[in-house]
Amino acid sequence: MRDAVARFVQDGDTVVIEGFTHLICFAAGHEIIRQGRRDLTLARLTPDLIYDQMIAAGCARKLVFSWAGNPGVGSLHAFRRAVERKSAGTLEIEEYSHFGMVARFSAGAARLPFWPLRNYMGTDLPTVNPRIQSVTCPYTGEALATVPALNPDVTIVHAQRADRAGNTQMWGLVGVQKEAAFASERVIVVVEELVEEQVIRSDPNRTVIPGFIVSAVVAEPWGAHPSYAQGYYDRDNDFYVAWESISRDADKLARYLDEFVYGVPDRAGYLKKQPGLAARLKANERLSQGVNYGF
Amino acid sequence: MAAVAARELRDGEVVFVGIGLPNLACNLARATHAPNLVLIYESGAVGAVPERLPVSIGDPALVTGSLMVCGMADVFQLFLQNGRIEVGFLGGAQVDRYGNINTTMIGTYERPAVRLPGSGGAAEIAVHAQRTLIVAKLNPRAFPERVDFVTSPGQRCGARSRRELGMPGAGPVKVITDKGVLEADAATGEMVLAALYPDVTADDLQAGVGWPLARRERLGAVTPPTETELRVLREVLDPRKLYLKA
């Protein structure tokens, strides 16, 4: 992880760590914080706790997003302090809806300059975000909203498994990771397990990202915690609840980063500090029925 | 509120489910009168049958045993924009006279007094769902005449109707509150008082709303939750009282 971040994440980059609740790569976010990256444009549908931590750590110049809360709990307080101008420094924001962000990644992945969508009529979003525009359909004359392509410098995707070449398989909620990866100049894949190529080839429909668009593969078990990996470990809802009081107090948040990010060398160190995780969160078994790929 | 919202759902309908009370309402409907309700979550779970109450909209229990899991590009393009969603649920910090919803910020955008999470999928649900139901607790600050920011469009924007603006869905048809139900008036687009909970007066409703509340000629009476509804809510769906209070 250290090498992958050192080599592929640079100051000033547009960085996407995607994953909708599921498979959010906290391990990569923590490594970016440890390496002191600055002036990043952080883009993601749901900034979640990981971007709240990266904003608090001073990594971000700008945030591009569509829903900035702590799901089912409340606020991202480092984000709020920055936007409500209650903390030092400035954080520029560029705001869409989920559909808008998904469309931005779709355009980026297809290497088109924009994506049309039937949306945003009657809302105030275009008045605060001039990048939401409209176009007249050449076939029907209908006015459609448009959003610009999003082509990140680097996208980081967490997944259940990949082979050494980066052929990556995931299951459960897959969010917008495929589009984000294809839209990106560089892709880092972080997985729970490295597997043999034969495992990938035995179930090709489950592959979301092909190895030839991947820059680096990192094996990092429990790398998504406190997010989750379907079939490996559950979401640490207790930590998401605890984040409310940690992030509400800037000093308490700083102490959290000191202990769990700066105070450990890597993810193994982070896990060593929390020995009860597996007993509390390890997934139970619900196997799928296999299919016949024969011909 | 959860029981009243659940009764709005018809068996077999396709519902876009939000977290919190809407999620309770949908699962209550599924456990009582609407076993064939199709629950779609914006996270990509289609036909979800959660075995535990999901804390977040991306809970792993939404995936286990569901009919389909798809990417979010499919959720918004193939389901929502395609017109396949019959009912959408929305809530918000502010709901105004015309059912416009604000989940973005209180104050001014450049320097908000309170920054809220933003749209998520709410803006497009409000545009595309065939009808939307708003669930919100009454309070004059939460129900101002005009919201500070329109995140999700209601029945009128400026003076323009949804049809003039080209929105496919019917928009918010009802606002389910903790004291009664408001409905969109077909002619004016205004949210008007339509039904009262037991032991609640029209004045009680007016006290929680920041505009002069018009009312239907004949007000409906909302039946209190049945024993079955209460038992399912309290013992099966939310025994830890994550969303049910008091």
Interface residues (C-beta under 8 A of the other chain):
Chain A: F20 T21 H22 L45 T46 F65 S66 W67 A68 G69 P71 G72 S75 F79 R80 V83 E84 R85 E95 Y96 S97 H98 F99 V102 A103 F105 S106 L117 R118 N119 Y120 M121 G122 T123 D124 L125 V128 E142 A143 W171 G172 L173 V174 G175 V176 K178 E179 Y228 Q230 D234 R235 N237 Y240 A283 R286
Chain B: I19 G20 E42 S43 G44 A45 P54 V55 S56 I57 G58 D59 P60 L62 V63 T64 G65 V69 C70 G71 M72 A73 F76 L80 Q81 N100 T104 Y109 R111 P112 A113 V114 R115 L116 P117 G118 S119 G120 G121 A122 A123 E124 V127 H128 F149 V150 T151 S152 P153 G154 C157 R160 R162 L165 G166 M167 P168 L242
